[in-house]
């Protein structure tokens, strides 16, 4: 397997993901300085379809972004993730919890600011997007702190999480696909 710090690429076109394999990935995430790990089922960054099993932890610093050239889909396998969609100006547009027993899948359109925040110690999900990988297709918002300022990023993550969870607590109805859960300013 080709390795890259917190990621590895499969050397085989056919891949199988077992619970035992996920346990191995979770251990790699917990022992990685970034507190995350990604197993790419595709063979290299130039592949036209990227399918990844991602392990994230509460210590993994999340950052909002949008993709100009690709949609993104996520399927939760274990744990819970808070998913937040933002408007261009940084207002929270929609938020929900991704969890295996309820909302377990979402698709994010191109040009949509979004981020995920783990709500459990460990969360495991599958991310699917079009390739090839292009670092320049990720756009980071001016309204979020600098990614290298860890203290401000932690505070930003906590503020987004706190606000989104308060909004979710106000809601007691299921979201209709494509409908915004809330339209409040962040």
C-alpha positions as CSV (number, residue, x, y, z in Angstrom):
1,X,0.0,0.0,0.0
2,X,1.2,3.5,-0.8
3,X,1.3,5.7,2.3
4,X,1.1,9.4,2.8
5,X,1.3,10.4,6.5
6,X,-2.3,10.1,7.4
7,X,-3.5,8.3,4.3
8,X,-2.8,5.1,2.2
9,X,-3.8,4.1,-1.2
10,X,-5.0,0.6,-2.2
11,X,-2.7,-1.2,-4.6
12,X,-5.7,-3.4,-5.8
13,X,-8.7,-2.5,-7.9
14,X,-10.9,-4.8,-5.8
15,X,-11.1,-3.8,-2.1
16,X,-12.9,-5.2,0.8
17,X,-13.6,-3.3,4.0
18,X,-14.2,-5.4,7.2
19,X,-14.8,-4.4,10.8
20,X,-11.4,-5.7,11.6
21,X,-9.9,-3.4,9.0
22,X,-11.8,-0.5,10.3
23,X,-10.5,-1.2,13.8
24,X,-7.0,-1.1,12.3
25,X,-7.7,2.3,10.7
26,X,-9.1,3.6,14.0
27,X,-5.8,2.7,15.8
28,X,-3.8,4.4,13.0
29,X,-6.0,7.6,13.5
30,X,-5.5,7.5,17.3
31,X,-1.8,7.2,16.9
32,X,-1.4,9.8,14.1
33,X,-0.5,13.3,15.2
34,X,-3.4,14.7,13.2
35,X,-5.8,12.3,14.9
36,X,-7.3,11.2,11.6
37,X,-6.7,8.5,9.0
38,X,-7.8,8.0,5.4
39,X,-7.8,4.7,3.5
40,X,-8.2,5.4,-0.2
41,X,-9.9,2.6,-2.1
42,X,-8.7,4.2,-5.3
43,X,-5.1,3.6,-6.3
44,X,-3.7,7.1,-6.7
45,X,-4.7,10.8,-6.6
46,X,-5.2,10.8,-10.4
47,X,-8.0,8.3,-10.3
48,X,-11.3,9.6,-11.7
49,X,-13.4,8.3,-8.8
50,X,-12.2,8.8,-5.2
51,X,-13.7,6.4,-2.6
52,X,-12.2,6.8,0.9
53,X,-12.8,5.3,4.3
54,X,-12.1,8.1,6.8
55,X,-11.6,7.9,10.5
56,X,-11.9,11.1,12.4
57,X,-11.7,11.9,16.1
58,X,-12.8,14.8,18.3
59,X,-9.1,15.9,18.3
60,X,-9.1,16.2,14.5
61,X,-9.2,20.0,13.6
62,X,-12.0,20.6,11.1
63,X,-12.1,23.4,8.6
64,X,-14.9,24.6,6.2
65,X,-14.3,24.4,2.5
66,X,-16.1,24.0,-0.8
67,X,-15.2,22.2,-3.9
68,X,-15.6,24.0,-7.2
69,X,-15.3,21.0,-9.5
70,X,-16.8,18.1,-7.7
71,X,-19.7,17.0,-5.6
72,X,-19.1,15.0,-2.4
73,X,-21.1,12.2,-0.8
74,X,-20.6,10.8,2.7
75,X,-22.0,7.7,4.3
76,X,-21.5,7.2,8.0
77,X,-20.4,3.8,9.2
78,X,-19.8,4.4,12.9
79,X,-20.1,7.2,15.4
80,X,-21.8,10.6,14.8
81,X,-20.8,13.7,12.7
82,X,-22.3,17.1,12.9
83,X,-22.6,18.4,9.3
84,X,-22.8,22.1,8.7
85,X,-23.5,23.9,5.4
86,X,-22.7,27.6,5.2
87,X,-23.8,30.4,3.0
88,X,-21.1,32.4,1.1
89,X,-21.0,35.0,4.0
90,X,-20.5,32.4,6.7
91,X,-24.0,32.2,8.0
92,X,-25.1,28.6,8.8
93,X,-27.5,27.5,6.2
94,X,-28.3,23.9,7.3
95,X,-27.1,21.5,9.9
96,X,-27.8,17.9,10.8
97,X,-26.3,14.9,12.5
98,X,-25.0,12.1,10.3
99,X,-25.4,8.8,12.2
100,X,-25.8,5.1,11.2
101,X,-29.3,4.7,12.6
102,X,-30.9,7.9,11.2
103,X,-29.5,10.3,8.6
104,X,-26.6,8.1,7.3
105,X,-26.0,9.7,3.9
106,X,-25.6,13.1,2.4
107,X,-24.5,14.6,-0.8
108,X,-23.0,18.1,-1.0
109,X,-23.2,20.0,-4.3
110,X,-20.3,21.9,-5.9
111,X,-19.6,25.3,-4.6
112,X,-21.2,24.7,-1.2
113,X,-19.2,25.6,2.0
114,X,-19.5,22.7,4.4
115,X,-17.7,21.1,7.3
116,X,-18.1,18.1,9.6
117,X,-17.4,18.0,13.3
118,X,-17.2,14.6,15.2
119,X,-19.7,14.3,18.0
120,X,-18.3,11.0,19.2
121,X,-14.7,10.2,20.2
122,X,-14.3,8.4,16.9
123,X,-16.4,8.5,13.7
124,X,-15.9,6.4,10.6
125,X,-17.4,7.3,7.2
126,X,-17.0,6.8,3.5
127,X,-16.4,9.8,1.3
128,X,-17.0,9.6,-2.4
129,X,-16.1,12.3,-4.9
130,X,-14.9,12.8,-8.5
131,X,-11.2,12.8,-9.2
132,X,-8.5,13.4,-10.0
133,X,-7.4,15.2,-6.8
134,X,-6.7,18.8,-7.3
135,X,-5.6,20.8,-4.3
136,X,-6.7,24.0,-6.0
137,X,-10.4,22.8,-6.3
138,X,-10.8,23.3,-2.5
139,X,-11.7,26.8,-1.6
140,X,-11.4,28.0,2.0
141,X,-13.5,30.9,3.3
142,X,-12.1,34.3,4.3
143,X,-14.6,34.3,7.2
144,X,-12.9,31.3,8.9
145,X,-9.7,31.6,11.0
146,X,-6.4,30.8,9.4
147,X,-6.0,27.0,9.3
148,X,-2.5,27.3,10.9
149,X,-3.9,29.2,14.0
150,X,-4.7,26.1,16.1
151,X,-6.2,28.1,19.0
152,X,-8.5,30.1,16.9
153,X,-9.5,27.0,14.9
154,X,-10.4,25.2,18.1
155,X,-12.5,28.1,19.2
156,X,-14.1,28.3,15.8
157,X,-15.0,24.6,15.8
158,X,-16.5,24.9,19.3
159,X,-18.5,28.0,18.4
160,X,-19.9,26.3,15.2
161,X,-20.7,23.2,17.1
162,X,-22.4,25.0,20.0
163,X,-24.5,27.2,17.7
164,X,-25.5,24.2,15.4
165,X,-26.4,22.0,18.3
166,X,-28.6,24.7,19.8
167,X,-30.4,25.0,16.4
168,X,-30.8,21.3,16.2
169,X,-32.3,21.2,19.7
170,X,-35.0,23.7,18.6
171,X,-36.0,21.4,15.7
172,X,-38.2,18.4,16.4
173,X,-39.1,17.5,12.8
174,X,-37.3,15.5,10.2
175,X,-35.8,17.4,7.3
176,X,-37.2,16.9,3.9
177,X,-34.4,16.3,1.4
178,X,-33.2,19.5,-0.2
179,X,-35.0,21.6,2.5
180,X,-33.0,23.8,4.8
181,X,-33.3,23.0,8.5
182,X,-32.5,26.6,9.6
183,X,-31.7,29.9,8.1
184,X,-30.2,31.7,11.0
185,X,-27.1,33.8,10.9
186,X,-24.0,32.3,12.6
